[in-house]
Amino acid sequence: EEVEDASEPTKRDRSHLENTLKLNEDKPADEVSGVLQRLRKIYHSSIKPLEHSYRYNELRQHEITDGEITSKPMVLFLGPWSVGKSSMINYLLGLDDTPYQLYTGAEPTTSEFTVIMHGPKLKTIEGIVMAADSARSFSPLEKFGQNFLEKLIGIEVPHKLLERVTFVDTPGIIENRKQQERGYPFNDVCQWFIDRADLIFVVFDPTKLDVGLELEMLFRQLKGRESQIRIILNKADSLATQELMRVYGALFWSLAPLINVTEPPRVYVSSFWPHEYHPDTHRELFLKEEISLLEDLNQVIENRMENKIAFIRQHAIRVRIHALLVDRYLQTYKDKMTFFSDGELVFRDIVEDPDKFFIFKSILAKTNVSKFDLPNREAYKDFFGINPITSFKLLSQQCSYMGGCFLEKIERAITRELPDLLGSLGLGKKPNVLSCDVTGCGETPKNRYRKP
């Protein structure tokens, strides 16, 4: 019996997990729910009318639902098969040796997209049910077909951390497998989750550093999301110091062509599982790296509301630019039309060469729109191919006596309502209740350069 006990690996202390992620602290739910309610009201009253009127969803294929506005931050786990993604989730949630733990093994074990979220009791939810529930943020996944929904699974776990964040475990990348063998558009599904993820963990281990076509495609999809990516070299305590240095260098060498940024990506080196580190390894280094990663995760959780408001505001700016462009296309079309003109030929000329009619340049000249925020001109050829220009109204006609003008409402949301909501978060007060006691607006500014 003593020999059997000695052979079992000892478990690490988890106190640093609870302290860093603040699992023992209670957060006031009233303030968060109040801000979310106000944010939802701004979206529905000021942004959505213009979004629907000019069919923005058909340009970007991204319609914001109530479930997405109220959803918790999402942490996405990506990487080759069997590098420890599921083990890492088990470790962060303390699920090892419990009925809740995700299945792990040396072979490719995760064939589904697994969403781990909070619930009052342990429960498994089928993908078809998740997509049908409009209260959740996963209903848009229906567009990927029934084959994919069979590969989507939700697990509800009563855990403190999941009250503040949702984890998504993905199937491991298998380089010798063609995408069509999966039976659904794997890269398109990954892109959907990447677009909505607040933090993306790309996990590797010392035995799987090679980069193939599927991993290369994945990093191409991560372009523009570099600030949310955290690269993890897992199972680091399985190597001696010299080997670890070589593997670390090899990982950088493999990833350098894929991540096109001026500064190198942050790579966290540790072993994310509950067992003690192997002897004669850099346990102090691994523990510090682990705490750094947990601090990153906690920062995303703490900034949940700020990120959500900023995301809605960015969406509103894109909707406004789209409406201004459609309005300009329509105004140009009306100006060029005569009694004898063929409407289809006139508009085809405008769509084929918008620069000849100063469509985009007039938007930049007359409105405070950045040229870097303008959408791709080619996208409007497809957009107007589906939506005839005559089906839209001018912005000047999108006004009512009671409701006001759509454009004025979205501009007010962008310039005043959403920034005010963002500013109210750090004051511990209700949104839009900014007093001089807190802001100091009643103080007379002092001139530092005038002599007393």
C-alpha positions in Angstrom: 0.0 0.0 0.0 2.8 2.4 0.8 4.5 1.7 -2.6 1.2 2.4 -4.4 0.7 5.7 -2.5 4.3 6.8 -3.3 3.7 6.1 -7.0 0.8 8.4 -7.3 1.8 11.9 -8.5 1.3 14.6 -5.8 -1.0 17.5 -6.5 0.2 21.1 -6.6 -1.1 23.8 -4.3 -4.0 25.8 -5.9 -4.0 28.9 -3.7 -2.3 31.1 -6.3 -5.1 30.2 -8.7 -7.8 31.3 -6.3 -5.9 34.5 -5.3 -5.0 35.6 -8.8 -8.5 35.0 -10.3 -10.2 36.4 -7.1 -12.5 33.4 -6.8 -13.3 34.1 -3.2 -14.5 37.7 -3.9 -18.2 38.5 -4.5 -18.9 41.0 -7.3 -22.0 43.2 -7.1 -24.3 41.9 -9.8 -26.7 44.9 -9.7 -24.2 47.3 -11.2 -23.2 45.0 -14.1 -26.9 44.1 -14.9 -27.8 47.8 -14.8 -25.0 48.7 -17.3 -25.9 45.8 -19.6 -29.6 46.9 -19.5 -28.6 50.4 -20.5 -26.2 49.1 -23.2 -29.0 46.9 -24.7 -31.4 49.8 -24.7 -28.9 52.1 -26.6 -28.3 49.3 -29.1 -32.0 48.6 -29.8 -33.1 52.3 -29.9 -30.1 54.0 -31.5 -28.1 51.5 -33.6 -30.4 48.6 -34.7 -32.9 50.8 -36.7 -30.2 52.0 -39.0 -28.6 48.6 -39.1 -31.8 47.0 -40.3 -32.8 49.8 -42.6 -29.6 49.6 -44.6 -29.2 45.7 -44.2 -25.7 45.9 -42.6 -25.9 42.3 -41.7 -25.8 41.3 -45.4 -22.5 43.2 -45.8 -20.6 41.9 -42.7 -22.6 38.7 -41.8 -22.5 39.7 -38.1 -25.7 40.5 -36.4 -25.5 41.3 -32.7 -28.1 39.4 -30.6 -29.2 40.2 -27.0 -27.3 37.0 -26.0 -24.1 38.4 -27.4 -24.5 41.7 -25.5 -25.1 40.0 -22.2 -22.6 37.1 -22.7 -19.6 36.6 -20.5 -16.1 37.0 -21.8 -15.1 34.1 -24.0 -11.7 32.3 -23.8 -10.8 30.2 -26.8 -8.3 27.3 -26.7 -6.6 26.5 -30.1 -3.7 24.3 -31.1 -2.5 20.9 -32.3 -4.1 17.7 -31.0 -3.1 16.4 -27.6 -1.1 19.4 -26.4 -3.0 19.8 -23.2 -5.9 22.1 -24.0 -8.6 20.1 -22.2 -6.2 19.3 -19.4 -5.6 23.0 -19.0 -9.3 23.7 -18.7 -9.6 20.9 -16.1 -6.7 22.4 -14.2 -8.1 26.0 -14.2 -11.5 24.8 -13.0 -10.2 22.1 -10.6 -12.2 19.4 -12.4 -9.6 16.6 -12.2 -10.8 13.4 -10.6 -14.4 14.8 -10.5 -17.4 13.8 -12.6 -17.1 17.1 -14.5 -13.7 16.7 -16.0 -13.1 16.8 -19.7 -11.8 13.6 -21.2 -8.1 13.8 -22.0 -5.5 11.4 -23.5 -2.4 11.0 -25.6 -4.4 10.4 -28.8 -6.7 13.0 -30.4 -9.5 13.1 -27.9 -11.6 16.2 -28.5 -13.6 15.9 -31.8 -16.2 18.5 -30.8 -16.3 22.2 -30.1 -17.0 22.1 -26.3 -18.4 25.2 -24.6 -17.9 25.1 -20.8 -20.2 27.6 -19.1 -21.8 28.2 -15.7 -25.0 26.4 -14.5 -26.6 25.4 -11.2 -25.8 21.8 -11.7 -23.7 19.6 -14.0 -25.6 19.3 -17.3 -24.7 18.5 -20.9 -26.5 20.4 -23.7 -26.6 19.3 -27.3 -25.5 21.7 -30.0 -29.0 21.7 -31.6 -30.5 22.9 -28.3 -27.8 25.5 -27.9 -28.4 26.9 -31.4 -32.2 27.0 -30.8 -32.0 28.9 -27.6 -32.1 32.6 -28.5 -31.1 33.6 -24.9 -27.6 32.2 -25.5 -25.1 33.8 -27.9 -24.7 30.6 -30.1 -27.9 30.8 -32.2 -25.9 32.1 -35.3 -24.0 28.8 -35.4 -27.0 27.2 -37.1 -25.7 28.6 -40.5 -22.9 26.0 -40.4 -25.4 23.1 -40.8 -26.6 20.1 -38.9 -23.3 18.2 -39.3 -21.5 20.9 -37.3 -24.3 21.1 -34.6 -23.7 17.5 -34.0 -20.1 18.4 -33.2 -21.0 21.2 -30.8 -21.6 20.4 -27.2 -22.2 22.6 -24.1 -21.3 21.6 -20.5 -22.8 23.5 -17.6 -20.6 23.3 -14.4 -21.4 25.0 -11.0 -18.0 26.8 -10.7 -17.2 30.3 -9.4 -14.9 31.2 -12.3 -17.5 30.2 -14.9 -19.9 32.9 -13.4 -17.5 35.4 -14.9 -16.1 33.7 -18.0 -16.9 31.0 -20.6 -14.3 28.5 -22.0 -14.4 27.0 -25.5 -12.3 23.9 -26.2 -11.7 23.2 -29.9 -10.8 20.0 -31.8 -7.0 19.7 -32.2 -5.4 20.6 -35.5 -4.4 17.4 -37.4 -2.2 18.3 -40.3 -2.6 15.1 -42.3 -6.4 15.5 -42.3 -8.3 17.3 -45.1 -10.9 19.8 -44.0 -13.7 18.1 -45.9 -13.1 15.0 -43.8 -14.5 16.8 -40.8 -17.9 17.1 -42.5 -18.3 20.8 -41.7 -16.3 24.1 -42.5 -13.8 23.9 -39.7 -12.0 27.1 -40.5 -15.3 29.1 -40.9 -16.4 27.8 -37.5 -13.0 28.8 -35.9 -13.4 32.2 -37.5 -16.8 32.7 -35.8 -15.3 31.9 -32.4 -12.2 34.0 -33.0 -14.3 37.0 -33.9 -16.1 36.8 -30.6 -13.3 35.6 -28.3 -11.9 38.1 -25.7 -8.8 36.0 -25.1 -7.2 33.3 -27.4 -4.9 30.7 -26.0 -2.8 29.0 -28.7 -1.3 25.9 -27.0 1.8 23.9 -28.1 3.8 21.2 -26.5 7.5 20.2 -27.1 6.6 17.4 -29.4 4.3 19.3 -31.8 6.1 22.4 -33.1 5.7 21.7 -36.8 3.5 24.1 -38.8 1.3 22.6 -41.5 -1.4 24.0 -43.8 -4.2 23.9 -41.3 -2.2 25.7 -38.6 -1.0 28.2 -41.1 -4.6 28.9 -42.2 -5.5 29.3 -38.5 -2.9 32.0 -37.9 -4.0 33.8 -41.1 -7.5 34.0 -39.5 -5.9 35.4 -36.3 -4.6 38.5 -38.2 -5.7 41.7 -36.5 -6.3 39.9 -33.2 -2.7 39.8 -32.1 -3.4 41.7 -28.9 -5.8 38.9 -27.7 -3.4 36.0 -28.6 -1.4 34.3 -25.8 0.9 31.5 -27.0 1.6 28.7 -24.5 4.4 26.2 -24.5 2.8 23.5 -22.3 4.4 20.4 -20.6 7.6 22.4 -20.2 8.6 20.5 -17.1 9.1 17.4 -19.2 12.3 18.8 -20.6 15.7 19.5 -19.1 16.9 23.2 -19.1 19.1 22.9 -22.3 16.3 21.0 -24.2 13.7 23.6 -23.1 15.9 26.4 -24.5 16.1 24.6 -27.9 12.4 23.9 -28.0 11.6 27.5 -27.1 13.8 28.7 -29.9 12.3 26.2 -32.4 8.8 27.4 -31.5 9.7 31.0 -32.2 11.3 30.0 -35.5 8.1 28.1 -36.5 5.8 31.0 -35.6 7.9 33.9 -36.9 6.6 33.8 -40.5 2.9 33.4 -39.2 2.7 36.3 -36.8 3.4 39.5 -38.8 3.9 42.0 -35.9 6.8 44.3 -35.1 7.3 42.9 -31.6 7.7 39.1 -30.9 4.6 37.4 -29.3 4.5 36.6 -25.6 5.1 32.9 -25.1 4.2 31.5 -21.6 6.3 28.5 -20.6 4.8 26.2 -18.0 2.9 23.0 -17.3 -0.8 23.5 -16.9 -2.0 20.5 -15.0 -2.5 19.7 -11.3 0.5 17.5 -10.7 3.7 18.6 -9.2 6.5 19.8 -11.5 9.1 17.2 -12.3 12.2 17.4 -10.1 15.3 19.3 -11.3 13.2 21.7 -13.4 12.6 25.5 -13.1 9.5 25.3 -10.9 9.9 29.0 -9.7 9.9 30.1 -13.4 7.0 27.9 -14.3 4.9 29.2 -11.4 5.7 32.9 -12.2 4.7 32.3 -15.9 1.5 30.6 -14.8 0.6 33.5 -12.5 1.3 36.0 -15.4 -1.1 34.1 -17.6 -3.8 34.0 -14.9 -3.3 37.8 -14.4 -4.0 38.2 -18.2 -7.1 36.1 -17.8 -8.3 38.1 -14.8 -7.7 41.4 -16.6 -10.1 40.3 -19.4 -12.7 39.3 -16.8 -12.3 42.7 -14.9 -12.6 44.7 -18.2 -15.6 42.8 -19.4 -18.0 45.8 -19.4 -15.4 48.2 -20.9 -14.7 45.8 -23.7 -18.4 45.2 -24.4 -19.2 48.9 -24.6 -16.2 49.5 -26.8 -17.3 46.6 -29.1 -20.8 48.0 -29.5 -19.4 51.5 -30.2 -17.1 50.1 -32.9 -20.0 48.2 -34.4 -22.1 51.4 -34.4 -19.3 53.3 -36.2 -19.2 50.6 -38.9 -23.0 50.7 -39.3 -22.9 54.5 -39.6 -20.2 54.4 -42.3 -22.2 51.8 -44.2 -25.4 53.9 -44.0 -23.5 57.0 -45.2 -22.1 55.1 -48.2 -25.4 53.6 -49.2 -27.0 57.0 -48.9 -24.2 58.5 -51.2 -24.6 55.7 -53.8 -28.4 56.3 -53.8 -28.0 60.1 -54.1 -25.5 59.7 -57.0 -27.9 57.3 -58.7 -30.8 59.8 -58.3 -28.6 62.7 -59.7 -27.6 60.7 -62.7 -31.0 59.4 -63.6 -32.9 61.1 -66.4 -36.3 60.3 -68.0 -34.6 58.4 -70.8 -31.9 56.6 -68.7 -31.7 52.9 -68.1 -31.6 52.6 -64.3 -29.7 49.3 -64.3 -27.0 50.6 -66.7 -26.6 53.9 -64.7 -26.1 52.1 -61.4 -23.8 49.5 -62.8 -21.5 52.3 -64.0 -21.6 53.8 -60.5 -20.8 50.5 -58.7 -18.1 49.5 -61.2 -16.1 52.7 -60.7 -17.2 54.6 -57.5 -14.1 56.8 -57.6 -15.3 58.4 -60.9 -18.3 59.7 -58.9 -16.3 60.5 -55.7 -18.5 58.1 -53.6 -15.8 57.3 -51.0 -13.9 60.6 -51.2 -17.1 62.6 -50.5 -17.7 60.6 -47.3 -14.1 61.4 -46.1 -14.5 65.1 -47.1 -17.9 65.8 -45.5 -17.9 63.5 -42.4 -15.5 62.7 -39.6 -14.8 59.2 -41.0 -11.2 57.8 -41.1 -10.1 56.5 -44.4 -8.8 53.4 -42.6 -12.4 52.5 -41.4 -13.8 52.5 -44.9 -15.0 49.1 -46.1 -13.7 47.3 -49.2 -15.2 48.8 -52.4 -15.5 45.3 -54.0 -17.8 44.2 -51.2 -20.4 46.7 -52.4 -20.6 45.1 -55.8 -21.8 41.9 -54.1 -24.0 43.9 -51.7 -25.9 45.8 -54.4 -26.1 42.6 -56.5 -28.4 41.2 -53.8 -30.0 44.4 -52.6 -31.3 46.7 -55.4 -30.4 50.4 -54.8 -34.1 51.3 -55.3 -35.0 49.3 -52.2 -33.3 51.9 -49.9 -34.3 55.4 -48.7 -32.1 58.4 -48.3 -30.9 59.2 -44.8 -32.8 62.5 -44.9 -36.0 60.5 -45.3 -35.2 58.2 -42.3 -36.8 60.6 -39.8 -40.1 60.7 -37.9 -41.7 63.4 -35.8 -41.8 61.2 -32.6 -38.7 59.0 -33.2 -36.3 61.6 -34.6 -33.7 60.8 -37.3 -31.8 57.5 -37.5 -28.5 59.2 -38.3 -28.7 61.7 -35.4 -29.6 58.9 -33.0 -26.6 56.7 -33.9 -24.3 59.7 -33.9 -25.5 60.6 -30.4 -24.9 57.0 -29.3 -21.3 57.1 -30.7 -20.3 60.5 -29.4 -22.3 60.8 -26.1 -24.3 57.9 -24.8 -21.7 55.1 -25.1 -18.8 57.2 -23.8 -20.9 58.4 -20.9 -21.8 54.8 -20.1 -18.1 53.9 -20.3 -17.1 56.8 -18.0 -19.7 55.8 -15.4 -18.2 52.4 -14.8 -15.2 53.5 -12.8 -17.2 55.8 -10.6 -19.3 53.2 -8.8 -22.5 55.1 -9.7 -25.4 54.5 -12.0 -24.9 55.3 -15.7 -25.2 58.9 -16.7 -25.2 60.1 -13.0 -21.9 62.0 -12.9 -21.6 64.4 -10.0 -19.0 67.1 -9.3 -18.3 65.4 -5.9 -16.7 62.5 -7.9 -15.4 64.2 -11.0 -14.1 67.4 -9.4 -15.8 69.5 -12.1 -16.6 72.3 -9.6 -12.9 73.1 -8.8 -11.4 76.2 -10.3 -8.4 75.2 -12.4 -5.1 76.6 -11.1 -2.6 78.3 -13.4 0.8 76.8 -12.7 2.6 79.5 -14.6 1.2 82.6 -12.9 3.1 83.9 -9.9 1.0 84.1 -6.6 
